[in-house]
C-alpha cells in the first residue's frame, strides 16, 4: 500500500477526508481558486518519476509537484499556512487521492518557488 493510500485510509477513518468533495478529475480547477486576492498564483503541476529507482525500492519513486508563486516572498508563518492549505485541499479529496494512488504516485509535494518543495505526504 502506498503512503498516499495509507494516509487516505487514515483520513477516512478520522472523518477528515469527507470534508471536501472537489472534482478530482482536474487538479487545475481544484488549485486555481485556492488562494483568493492574489495571495499566491497557481502555476500548474508536474509529474516526476525516478526511473533510476527500482519499483520494489522503499524510496519514493513517483510524485506530483503542485506549483504556486507568491507575488512577494512570504514570511515563514504564511508559507507554512499556505503549504498546509494546499496539502489539506489535496488530501481531503478522496477521489483525487484514490486516482493518484492508482496511478502509482507515492508522494505529493507543493512548491512556491524554484528552489524548495514541501512534502504533503
N, C-alpha and C positions, 0 to 999 in steps of 0.2 A: 504494500500500500504506500503510495507516495505521500510526502509530507503535506501536500495540498489536500489530499483526500482525508488524511488524519485530522488536519485542522478543521476541515468541513464537518467531519463527524463530530468533533468536539463542539463546534459552534452550534450544530443542530441539536446536540444533547443539551446544551445550555440555553437554547431558545434564541440566541443572538442572531442566527442566520435567517430567521423568519422575518426580521425587521424590514428588509429591503427586497423587493421583487422587481428590480430593474430589468430591462430587456438584455439578456445575456448574449444575444446574438451579435451585439455591436458594442464593443468596448469604447469606440469613439463617441457614441451617443452618451454612454454612461459617464465618461470622463469630461466631455467638453463643457458641461454646465456645472461642474463640481465646485468651482471657485467663482462666486459672483463678484462683480465690481472690479475685475482686473487684478484680483489678489494673486492669482497665478494663471497662466495660459497653458492649456493642453496642447502639446506638440504632436503627439502620436505615440505609438508603441512599437517595440521591436522584439522579435523572437530570436533568442540566441541558443544555439545548440553546439555544445563542445563535442565535436566528433572524435577528438583525441582521448576522450574518457570513455572507457567501456560501459556498455549499457548495464552490466552487472555491478558496476562500482557503487560504493556507498556515497559517492560525491555527486552533488547536483550537476546534472548534465544538460538539461534543457530548461530555460527560464524565459519569462516575459518581463520586459522593462517598459514601464509606463512613464512617459516623459512629459514634464511640465517645465515652464520657465517663469520666474518671478520678474517683475519689472525692475526691482532693485533687490540686492541681496537681503534676505530676511534675517532677523535675529534668531538665535537658537531656539527660543520658545515657539516662535511662529513656524520655523522649519519642522520642529518635532510635531507640532499640532497638524501641520499640513501632511506630513508622512502618515500620521495616524488616520487622518480623514480619508486619504486616498486608499490606504490599505483596508480600512474597515468597509469602505464602499465596495471594494472588490470582493472582500471575503464574505460579506453579508449576502452576496448574490449567489445563492446555492447553485443555480443552473450554470452560471459562468464558471464557478469552481469545478463543477462536475465536467463541463466541457473541456476546461484546461487540463484537468487531471486525466481525462480520457485521451487527450491529445499528447500525453506524455510529459507535461510540464511538471517540474519538480519544485519550482520556486517562482514567486512574483516579486519584482523589485520596483521601486519608484525612484526617479531621478529628477532633480530640479536644476541641474547644471551638467556640464560635460565631464566633470571630474569625480562626482560622487554618486553612488547608488545606495539606497536604503532598502533592505530586505523586509518584505511584509511577512515572510514565512521562512 
